[in-house]
Amino acid sequence: MSAVVVVLDYGYEFDDLLIAALESSGAQVEVSADSAKVQAADGLVIVGQEDFQSVMKSLKKVRAPDLVDRRLAGGKAVLGISAGIQIMFEELFDDDILTEGLGQWPGAVQKLKSSQFQDSPWRGVSAAVDSKLFHGIENELFYFANSCAATEFPLQVEPPFIAPLLTFSNYGEKHIAAVENGPLTGVQFHPEKSGDAGIALLRNWLAAF
């Protein structure tokens, strides 16, 4: 039976490519902000573009902080894409304007040193050892469209707890490209625009449910 995935509807006009990519990966997809549907789904996806104040304001209107907290408390999968990974951190900086994120992870997201896009948005990653998300696609290229990112992950984890798996890329400086942290996963790039590699990544995410 196909996994049910809800793409959170908070007013962001995302590309229909995301729904098509999730469906190609084997998911049954619905776009909704209904609390019951969000909590019942096998997976929740949050996607957006950098405009932290606007994104956080819109997310709060649909009670996203509570929706995410409740899902994670129940061990249910959440995937943040692009701004969707960024808002999981504590602090979001854009042009020196501070916006408070969801605080699921410590640290700050801020402009990278190379704030202008390079010739191509396609970049490789240094996948974390034992990454399930990048299994079989460690050497592929992915479509990045961000000028901001977290460069550090200041979370200290002691046994028996398992440290998050961090995947990095480089855009003017080394930055976090993906985080695998139990039920909470985030990617800085757009899987839905990353061709076959993006479909494979979404399939890997679905397989972890």
LUMKOL-491012 format. One record per residue (C-alpha): residue number from 1; residue in three letters; x, y, z. Coordinates in Angstrom, 3 decimals. Layout:
N
+-----+--------+----------+----------+----------+
: num : residu :        X :        Y :        Z :
+-----+--------+----------+----------+----------+
: NUM :    ALA :        X :        Y :        Z :
...
+-----+--------+----------+----------+----------+
END
This chain:
209
+-----+--------+----------+----------+----------+
: num : residu :        X :        Y :        Z :
+-----+--------+----------+----------+----------+
:   1 :    MET :    0.000 :    0.000 :    0.000 :
:   2 :    SER :    1.328 :    3.458 :   -0.907 :
:   3 :    ALA :    2.535 :    5.736 :    1.857 :
:   4 :    VAL :    0.331 :    8.788 :    2.380 :
:   5 :    VAL :    2.268 :   12.047 :    2.293 :
:   6 :    VAL :    0.816 :   15.451 :    3.101 :
:   7 :    VAL :    2.511 :   18.521 :    1.642 :
:   8 :    LEU :    1.768 :   21.288 :    4.134 :
:   9 :    ASP :   -0.474 :   23.981 :    2.653 :
:  10 :    TYR :    0.531 :   27.278 :    4.261 :
:  11 :    GLY :    0.084 :   29.594 :    1.280 :
:  12 :    TYR :    3.361 :   28.858 :   -0.484 :
:  13 :    GLU :    2.788 :   28.307 :   -4.207 :
:  14 :    PHE :    5.102 :   25.373 :   -4.737 :
:  15 :    ASP :    5.854 :   23.813 :   -8.088 :
:  16 :    ASP :    3.602 :   20.889 :   -9.082 :
:  17 :    LEU :    6.869 :   19.066 :   -9.788 :
:  18 :    LEU :    6.987 :   18.221 :   -6.085 :
:  19 :    ILE :    3.701 :   16.330 :   -6.156 :
:  20 :    ALA :    4.709 :   14.567 :   -9.363 :
:  21 :    ALA :    8.083 :   13.597 :   -7.882 :
:  22 :    LEU :    6.513 :   12.236 :   -4.693 :
:  23 :    GLU :    3.972 :   10.267 :   -6.689 :
:  24 :    SER :    6.736 :    8.908 :   -8.934 :
:  25 :    SER :    8.501 :    7.808 :   -5.768 :
:  26 :    GLY :    5.485 :    5.760 :   -4.745 :
:  27 :    ALA :    3.566 :    8.125 :   -2.450 :
:  28 :    GLN :   -0.086 :    9.034 :   -2.351 :
:  29 :    VAL :   -0.009 :   12.829 :   -2.016 :
:  30 :    GLU :   -2.392 :   15.393 :   -0.570 :
:  31 :    VAL :   -1.889 :   19.127 :   -0.037 :
:  32 :    SER :   -3.454 :   20.181 :    3.251 :
:  33 :    ALA :   -3.084 :   22.047 :    6.526 :
:  34 :    ASP :   -5.852 :   20.075 :    8.234 :
:  35 :    SER :   -4.515 :   18.905 :   11.579 :
:  36 :    ALA :   -6.160 :   15.491 :   11.455 :
:  37 :    LYS :   -4.819 :   14.781 :    7.962 :
:  38 :    VAL :   -1.343 :   16.032 :    8.865 :
:  39 :    GLN :   -1.157 :   13.813 :   11.933 :
:  40 :    ALA :   -2.590 :   10.742 :   10.204 :
:  41 :    ALA :   -0.226 :   10.890 :    7.220 :
:  42 :    ASP :    2.800 :    8.629 :    6.970 :
:  43 :    GLY :    4.953 :   11.604 :    5.976 :
:  44 :    LEU :    4.741 :   15.395 :    6.122 :
:  45 :    VAL :    6.632 :   17.610 :    3.672 :
:  46 :    ILE :    7.324 :   21.315 :    4.214 :
:  47 :    VAL :    8.790 :   23.215 :    1.281 :
:  48 :    GLY :    9.471 :   26.904 :    0.623 :
:  49 :    GLN :   11.814 :   29.582 :   -0.636 :
:  50 :    GLU :   13.972 :   31.988 :    1.352 :
:  51 :    ASP :   11.911 :   34.799 :    2.841 :
:  52 :    PHE :   12.163 :   33.819 :    6.445 :
:  53 :    GLN :    9.855 :   36.418 :    7.985 :
:  54 :    SER :    7.088 :   35.695 :    5.495 :
:  55 :    VAL :    7.540 :   31.916 :    5.682 :
:  56 :    MET :    7.465 :   31.787 :    9.478 :
:  57 :    LYS :    4.470 :   34.109 :    9.664 :
:  58 :    SER :    2.539 :   31.917 :    7.230 :
:  59 :    LEU :    3.591 :   28.698 :    8.979 :
:  60 :    LYS :    2.376 :   30.019 :   12.331 :
:  61 :    LYS :   -1.024 :   30.839 :   10.821 :
:  62 :    VAL :   -1.556 :   27.124 :   10.129 :
:  63 :    ARG :   -0.050 :   26.142 :   13.513 :
:  64 :    ALA :    2.930 :   24.444 :   11.859 :
:  65 :    PRO :    5.132 :   24.577 :   14.992 :
:  66 :    ASP :    2.565 :   22.497 :   16.890 :
:  67 :    LEU :    1.914 :   20.186 :   13.928 :
:  68 :    VAL :    5.626 :   19.427 :   13.583 :
:  69 :    ASP :    6.122 :   18.979 :   17.340 :
:  70 :    ARG :    3.237 :   16.522 :   17.566 :
:  71 :    ARG :    4.420 :   14.458 :   14.613 :
:  72 :    LEU :    7.996 :   14.242 :   15.864 :
:  73 :    ALA :    6.833 :   13.367 :   19.387 :
:  74 :    GLY :    5.029 :   10.414 :   17.830 :
:  75 :    GLY :    8.036 :    9.410 :   15.739 :
:  76 :    LYS :    6.304 :   10.335 :   12.474 :
:  77 :    ALA :    8.359 :   11.420 :    9.474 :
:  78 :    VAL :    8.811 :   15.081 :    8.547 :
:  79 :    LEU :   10.815 :   16.236 :    5.516 :
:  80 :    GLY :   11.879 :   19.858 :    5.090 :
:  81 :    ILE :   12.905 :   20.964 :    1.597 :
:  82 :    SER :   14.851 :   24.159 :    0.824 :
:  83 :    ALA :   13.445 :   26.736 :    3.285 :
:  84 :    GLY :   11.783 :   23.729 :    4.900 :
:  85 :    ILE :   15.139 :   22.580 :    6.301 :
:  86 :    GLN :   16.214 :   26.100 :    7.184 :
:  87 :    ILE :   13.213 :   26.863 :    9.398 :
:  88 :    MET :   14.045 :   23.822 :   11.548 :
:  89 :    PHE :   17.014 :   25.723 :   13.023 :
:  90 :    GLU :   16.824 :   28.183 :   15.922 :
:  91 :    GLU :   17.796 :   31.386 :   14.152 :
:  92 :    LEU :   17.339 :   32.585 :   10.582 :
:  93 :    PHE :   19.284 :   35.562 :    9.268 :
:  94 :    ASP :   18.599 :   37.294 :    5.957 :
:  95 :    ASP :   20.260 :   40.685 :    5.351 :
:  96 :    ASP :   20.964 :   40.901 :    9.102 :
:  97 :    ILE :   17.267 :   40.516 :    9.931 :
:  98 :    LEU :   16.758 :   37.858 :   12.615 :
:  99 :    THR :   13.755 :   35.549 :   12.446 :
: 100 :    GLU :   13.133 :   32.852 :   15.019 :
: 101 :    GLY :   12.885 :   29.381 :   13.485 :
: 102 :    LEU :   11.122 :   26.289 :   14.810 :
: 103 :    GLY :   14.113 :   25.398 :   16.980 :
: 104 :    GLN :   14.122 :   21.679 :   16.255 :
: 105 :    TRP :   17.887 :   21.989 :   15.784 :
: 106 :    PRO :   20.353 :   24.424 :   17.366 :
: 107 :    GLY :   22.305 :   26.882 :   15.274 :
: 108 :    ALA :   21.735 :   29.578 :   12.712 :
: 109 :    VAL :   21.004 :   29.849 :    9.000 :
: 110 :    GLN :   22.591 :   32.824 :    7.276 :
: 111 :    LYS :   23.828 :   34.116 :    3.938 :
: 112 :    LEU :   26.707 :   32.167 :    2.470 :
: 113 :    LYS :   29.843 :   34.033 :    1.472 :
: 114 :    SER :   29.008 :   33.482 :   -2.176 :
: 115 :    SER :   25.491 :   34.943 :   -2.136 :
: 116 :    GLN :   25.202 :   35.008 :   -5.922 :
: 117 :    PHE :   24.398 :   31.762 :   -7.704 :
: 118 :    GLN :   27.241 :   30.177 :   -9.583 :
: 119 :    ASP :   27.040 :   29.163 :  -13.246 :
: 120 :    SER :   24.973 :   26.107 :  -12.428 :
: 121 :    PRO :   22.674 :   25.224 :   -9.511 :
: 122 :    TRP :   23.731 :   21.572 :   -9.824 :
: 123 :    ARG :   26.151 :   20.497 :   -7.108 :
: 124 :    GLY :   27.454 :   17.313 :   -5.582 :
: 125 :    VAL :   27.361 :   16.390 :   -1.905 :
: 126 :    SER :   29.585 :   14.673 :    0.625 :
: 127 :    ALA :   27.074 :   12.189 :    1.958 :
: 128 :    ALA :   27.185 :   11.145 :    5.585 :
: 129 :    VAL :   28.597 :    7.709 :    6.318 :
: 130 :    ASP :   25.713 :    5.231 :    6.644 :
: 131 :    SER :   23.255 :    7.695 :    5.122 :
: 132 :    LYS :   20.000 :    6.002 :    4.178 :
: 133 :    LEU :   18.775 :    9.093 :    2.359 :
: 134 :    PHE :   21.655 :    9.056 :   -0.130 :
: 135 :    HIS :   21.999 :    5.276 :   -0.440 :
: 136 :    GLY :   22.945 :    4.502 :   -4.029 :
: 137 :    ILE :   23.062 :    8.164 :   -5.076 :
: 138 :    GLU :   26.101 :    9.384 :   -3.137 :
: 139 :    ASN :   27.870 :   10.587 :   -6.282 :
: 140 :    GLU :   24.913 :   12.270 :   -7.993 :
: 141 :    LEU :   24.262 :   15.995 :   -8.510 :
: 142 :    PHE :   21.339 :   17.836 :   -6.933 :
: 143 :    TYR :   19.562 :   21.110 :   -7.721 :
: 144 :    PHE :   20.315 :   23.846 :   -5.165 :
: 145 :    ALA :   18.534 :   27.220 :   -5.254 :
: 146 :    ASN :   19.521 :   28.889 :   -1.977 :
: 147 :    SER :   21.802 :   31.704 :   -0.901 :
: 148 :    CYS :   21.428 :   30.903 :    2.821 :
: 149 :    ALA :   22.352 :   27.777 :    4.768 :
: 150 :    ALA :   23.606 :   26.481 :    8.098 :
: 151 :    THR :   27.342 :   25.923 :    8.163 :
: 152 :    GLU :   27.494 :   24.354 :   11.633 :
: 153 :    PHE :   25.381 :   21.926 :   13.651 :
: 154 :    PRO :   26.219 :   22.606 :   17.316 :
: 155 :    LEU :   24.321 :   19.693 :   18.822 :
: 156 :    GLN :   26.194 :   17.544 :   21.324 :
: 157 :    VAL :   24.825 :   13.999 :   21.502 :
: 158 :    GLU :   25.954 :   11.473 :   24.081 :
: 159 :    PRO :   25.368 :    7.692 :   23.939 :
: 160 :    PRO :   22.961 :    5.946 :   23.943 :
: 161 :    PHE :   21.410 :    8.675 :   21.792 :
: 162 :    ILE :   22.296 :    8.662 :   18.092 :
: 163 :    ALA :   23.861 :   11.752 :   16.557 :
: 164 :    PRO :   22.183 :   13.177 :   13.436 :
: 165 :    LEU :   23.766 :   12.301 :   10.096 :
: 166 :    LEU :   25.046 :   15.402 :    8.300 :
: 167 :    THR :   25.628 :   15.684 :    4.560 :
: 168 :    PHE :   27.562 :   18.679 :    3.239 :
: 169 :    SER :   27.991 :   20.591 :    0.006 :
: 170 :    ASN :   30.046 :   23.633 :   -0.970 :
: 171 :    TYR :   28.771 :   26.940 :   -2.325 :
: 172 :    GLY :   31.419 :   29.548 :   -1.620 :
: 173 :    GLU :   31.887 :   27.745 :    1.695 :
: 174 :    LYS :   31.090 :   24.366 :    3.172 :
: 175 :    HIS :   27.495 :   24.130 :    4.347 :
: 176 :    ILE :   24.943 :   21.580 :    5.473 :
: 177 :    ALA :   23.088 :   20.048 :    2.536 :
: 178 :    ALA :   21.011 :   17.489 :    4.443 :
: 179 :    VAL :   20.255 :   16.292 :    7.959 :
: 180 :    GLU :   18.936 :   12.865 :    8.959 :
: 181 :    ASN :   17.763 :   13.072 :   12.553 :
: 182 :    GLY :   15.385 :   10.243 :   13.410 :
: 183 :    PRO :   11.943 :   11.109 :   12.017 :
: 184 :    LEU :   13.097 :   14.629 :   11.068 :
: 185 :    THR :   14.895 :   14.950 :    7.737 :
: 186 :    GLY :   15.866 :   18.064 :    5.816 :
: 187 :    VAL :   17.486 :   18.786 :    2.460 :
: 188 :    GLN :   18.816 :   22.128 :    1.295 :
: 189 :    PHE :   18.265 :   21.307 :   -2.372 :
: 190 :    HIS :   15.116 :   20.526 :   -4.393 :
: 191 :    PRO :   14.669 :   16.765 :   -4.990 :
: 192 :    GLU :   11.767 :   17.462 :   -7.330 :
: 193 :    LYS :   14.115 :   19.389 :   -9.631 :
: 194 :    SER :   17.001 :   16.927 :   -9.326 :
: 195 :    GLY :   15.911 :   14.410 :  -11.942 :
: 196 :    ASP :   16.308 :   10.691 :  -11.319 :
: 197 :    ALA :   18.587 :   11.318 :   -8.326 :
: 198 :    GLY :   15.862 :   13.361 :   -6.639 :
: 199 :    ILE :   13.268 :   10.641 :   -7.238 :
: 200 :    ALA :   15.654 :    8.074 :   -5.783 :
: 201 :    LEU :   16.220 :   10.259 :   -2.722 :
: 202 :    LEU :   12.485 :   10.638 :   -2.119 :
: 203 :    ARG :   12.092 :    6.892 :   -2.551 :
: 204 :    ASN :   14.803 :    6.346 :    0.067 :
: 205 :    TRP :   12.972 :    8.719 :    2.417 :
: 206 :    LEU :    9.691 :    6.870 :    1.918 :
: 207 :    ALA :   11.391 :    3.526 :    2.522 :
: 208 :    ALA :   12.439 :    4.669 :    5.993 :
: 209 :    PHE :    8.818 :    4.870 :    7.240 :
+-----+--------+----------+----------+----------+
END
